[in-house]
């Protein structure tokens, strides 16, 4: 007999899917999802070799998966890789990922879809990343005896797993052969709830950002800009309007000369024009309009108006400002601290373990009010000893957290050999 929680879960999934279907008539993201679901069913099944299925929610989780995918392929060349995304923001960017034989959307997690999808992918092993739990898919994999792993996971006491009504949800964690968590708090919660098949492996993003940093040669345009004038170097990554307004206020009120490299989260023409009006068009230069002949005299704001550069240009910063803290949450701080760069970010950072760690250790500052931002920037930009101390904290923190991929693969390989 089906558990009431399972029934409510299936009803919720059905309603959610129906809502996306209705929204697809007027919403581009919903339209991409419904179209992607259809294409997933049309995708040809892998006919030769074993299949390793990696499911990620969106682009951030995909970046966490990449080191494991690469390492798995290196050690298990007989496997083909099938990657599924839930979000269009991940799929549309990485649908041509060259280290996977198949990249598709994940259809809604109804019992029927779960059966159909597992039959189509025919995985020999499956991986889920961080916190994308699709219980019908997981149950179907368990029924078929497919070793299934969750990695880079974070669990919090506020999650439904640990509520009085969470018994059914906790039992679903038995579908995983092993759960690799990021921190001790997650491990403690799971163990206290009777989940013994877990271990701390850390966050695979550390491996990913270190790999990017080691492979990257930087960028000549950005290098020319930061060296083309005086002032302390600040790179602001994935900024939103509140972040940009805070930075402008600091530039105006501090009297400190800056070379600001600004990489906004949204690079639409309207937003770039807004930044130019805010900062003063006369002091701004767009990355796309800059070449070796461009006169940058008097320019102290470089606007990065394309994507794909941010992870390699933090190297030019003395301090990095991480955007998103006045919205849904800050963006990736690891891309900055892997270059030993201290970080500053807004208030919505409490769900990010690495942000809490770096604040506690002294390698970064989270702020809520402008006065706190000013104090942090003055300390890090005005006191070289303080900046070097924070930089050393970042260096040590990254070094201590490298190796998650290796820890995951050691356990996976042992379980696959059984």
N, C-alpha and C positions, 0 to 999 in steps of 0.2 A: 504494500500500500504506500502511495506517495506521501511523503512528509508535507504537512501544511506549508512549511517554509519554501519547499521546492515548488509547490503550486503557486504561491504568491510570487516567487521569483519568475516563473514562466509567464505569469500574467503581466508582470512588470516589463519583461523583455518584449512580449507581444505588443503592449501599449507603446513602448519606446520605439519599436520598429515602425508601428503604424504612424506615430507622430512624425518620424523622419520622412516617411512616405508622403504624408500630407505637406510637410514643409518643403519637400523637393520641388513643389510647383512654383515656389517663389524664393527659395534660398539656395545659393550656389553650392555651399558646403553639403547640404542635404542631398542636392541633386547629384553631386559627385559620389556620395556614398551609395545611393540607390543604384546608380549606373555601375559602380564598382562591384556591388553584390552580384549583379547579373553577369558581369565579366568573369567573376571568380568561378561561377559554375561552368562557364564556357572554356576555361583554361584547361589545357590538355594535361592529363595525369602523367607523371614521370614514369616512363616505361622501363628504364634500366637503372639498376643500382638501388641502394637503400636511400631513404629520405630522412633528413633531419629537418623538422619543422620548428621554426623560430617565430613566435608571435610577439609583436610589440604594439603598444597603443599608438604612439605617434613618433615624431622625429627624435625627441629626447631619449625615449626608451630604445629606439633604433641605434642611437649612438652608444648606448650601454651594451647593446647586443653585438656590435661590430667586432670588438676584440675576441669575443667568444666564437662568433661565426668563423672568423679568420683562423683562429687556433684550431677549431674543430676540423675545418677543411684540411689544414696542414697535417693533422694527425689521423684523419679518417678520409682518405682520398676516394674511398669507394662510395661515399655518401653524396647525394645531391641535396641542395639546400632549397627549401621553400619558405619564404618569408611572408607573413600576413600582417597587415596594418588594420587598425580600427579607424584611425582618423585620416581624413584627406590631407591634412597638413603634413603628415608623414609620407603617405603613399605618393602623393603627387610630386614630391621632391625626390624620392628614392625608388620610383617604380622601375628605373633602369639600372638598379644596383647590379654591378657585374660579377659579384661573388655569390649570386643566387641564381639557380636555374628558373625559379618561379617567384614572382612577387605579386601578390593579390591583396584585395581587401578581405577582411574577416566578415562573413555574413552574420546576421543577428543570431544570437545563441539560443535558438529554439531547439527542442529535442530532435526534431526532424532535420534541421540544418546541421546540427552536430553530427548526426549519423552520416549525412550526405558528404559533409566536408572531410571527415576522417576517412571515409571510403575513397574520396577523390585524392587526397594527399597521400594516403597510405604510409604514414610516418613509421619509422623504426624507432625514433627517439623524438621527443618534443621538449621545447624550451619556452617558458613564459618569462617575461621581464617585469620586475618591480611590483606592480599591483594590479595588473589587468586580469581579473579573475572571471572566467566564463565557465560556469559550473557544469553546464550540459556538455561542453567540449571536454572538460576535464574528466567527467564521469565516463564519457565514451572512450577516451583514451585508456582509462583504468580498466574498463570492461575488456578491452582488446589487449591488455597486458603491455602497453607501450610505456617504457621508462619515461617519466615526465619530470622536468626540473623547473624550479622557479629560482631566478637569481637576481641579485641587486635589490632584494626585497626590503621594505621597511614596514614594520607593524607598529601601531600606536594603540594605547589603551582605549582610545575613543572609538576605535573601529568596531563594527558589528560583530566581528569574531569573538570579542571579549565582553560582550554584553550578556545579561542574563538570558536573553532570547537567542543567543548566538550559537547554540549547540549544534544545529544542523550545519551552519556555515563552518564551524571548526572541524566537523567531521569531513567536510569536503577537502580539507587540506591533506587528508589521507590519499587523495588522488596523486599527490606529488611523491615521487620516489625520494627526492631530497629537496630541501629549501635552503638556499644560501641567502643569508641576511647581511645587511650593511653594518649593523651596530649591535652592541651588547644589550641595549634596551629591547630590541626586537627579539633577540635570542632568548632573553629572560621571559618575555611574555609568552612566547611559544612553548618553552619548556614547562612553565607553570601551568599551561593549559593542556599538557599531556602530549604535545607535539615534539617527539624526540628526534625525528628524522630531519634535523636542521643543524646548521653550523654557520659561524660567521666567516664570510669570505671577503667582505668589503664591497666597494662600489667599483664596477668595471670601468666607469667613466675616467677614473684616474689613469688606467692603462691607456685608454683612448686618447685623452688629451696629451699625455706624455708622448705617445706615438706621433701625434700631429705636430707637436713642438719639435720633436727630433727630426721629422721629415721636412719641415717647412724651412724655406729660405727667406722668409719675410716678404716685404713688398717694397719695391724701389720708390714708388710714388709717396707712400707714407713716410718712408725713411727720409726722402728729400724734404718733405714738409716739416717733420719734427726737427730736422737739422738746419732748416732754412731761417730760423729766427730764435730769439731768446725766449725764455719763459719755461716754467716747469711743465713737464709732459704728462697729460692726462688722456687716457682713452676711455670713452664712455660707450659701453656696449649694450645693444638691444634697448635703447632708451625709448621712453614714452614721453608724452607731453609734460606730465608733472616733473619727471626727471630733468628734462631740458630746461624747464622754468627754474628749478632749483639751481642748476649749474649756471644759468645766466645770472641769477641773483648773486651767486657767489663771485662770479667774475666781476660784476659791477661793484659790489660792496667791499670786497676784500682788498682791492687795489693790487692784487697779485697778478703778474703777467703769466698767462698760460698759453701753451700750445695744445689746443683741444682737438682730438680726433674723435668725431661723433658718428657712431654707427647706429642709426635709429632702427627700431624694430620694424617700423613701417616705412617703406621707401617709395611710396606713391609720390607723384609730382606735387600734389597738394600739400603733403606733409613736409616735403623738402622745402617748398616755398615758405611754409609756416616757420620752419627752423631759420631760414634766411632772414625773415622779417624779425624774428625774436632776437637773434644774435646780432643782426645788422648785416645786410647783404654785402656791404663794402669790406667786411673782415672775413667773409666766408669764401671758400672755394670748394667746388664739387669734385669728388674723386674722378667721376666720369669725364669731366671737362679739363682735367689736368694732364699735362705731358711735360717733357723735359724743358720745353720752351716757356711754359706758363710762368708769368711773373707772380710770385707769391709774396712780394713785399707788402707789408701791412696786413697780411692775412694771418689770422691766428685760430681759425676754425676750419678744419677739413671735414667735410660731410661725406661719409661713405655711403654712396647712393646705389650700391649693388650688394648682392649677397655672396657669402662664401669666404669673405676676407677676415672676419673678426677673430677667428681662432688663431690666426698667425700674426695679427698686428698688435696684440696685447704686449708683445715683447718690447715695443717702443715706449711703453708707459712707465712713469715713475709711480703713479697711482692709477688704479682702474676704478671707474664708477660702473656698477652693474645695475642695469635698468630693470624695471618691472616691479619694484618694491611698493609702488602705490597702486598696483593693479592686482592681478591674480597671484602673483608671486614673482620673486626675482629670477633672473635667467642664470645661466651656468657660470658660477664663479671659478670653477676649476680651470677653465680656459685661460684665465688671468693668472691664478696663483701658480700654475705650472711653470710660468716664467719668473717666479719669485716676486710677483707684483702684489703689494698690499691692495685690499679692496674696500670699497665703501658702497653701501646699498641702503635702500629704503626699508620701511617697517615690515612689509609682508615677506618675511624670510624664515619664520619659525618652523615651517614644515620641511626645511632643508637642512639636513644633518651637517653637511659640510659648512654651511653658513654659521650655524651655532658653534661648531667646533672652532672655526677660524676666529670668531669673536672671542670665545673663551680663551684661546691661546694667545691672542694679541696680534693676529695677522690681518685683521679687518675690523670694520666698524659698521654696525647697523644703526640707522638713525630714524627718528620720527619727525623731528622739527628742524627747521632751517638752522637754528642755532647749533644743533648737534652736528649737522653736516659741516658748518663752518669750522667748528672746533676740530673735527676729525681731519679736514683738509689742511687746516693750518698746522696741525701737529705733524702730519705725514709729509707735507710739502715744505714746511718751514724748518723742520728739525731733522737734519740728515741722520743723526744717530737713531732717532725714533723710527725713521723710514727704514733704515738698514736692519734694525731689530725686527720690525714687522716683516720685512722681506725674508729674513732668516727663518722666521716662524713658518712662512708659506713654503719655503724650500723643504724644511724638515717634515712638514705635514704631508706634502705630496710624496716625498720619499718613503715615508712610513706606511703609506696606503697603496703603493704600487704592488701588484702581484695578485690581484683578485682573480684574474683570468686563469692563472696557473693553479690557484687553489680550487677553483671550480672544476677545471678539466681533470685534475688529479682524482677527484671524487667521481666525476662522470665516467672516466675511463675504467675505474675499478668496478662500478656498478654495471657498465656495459659488458665487462668481461665475465660477469657471473652467469 
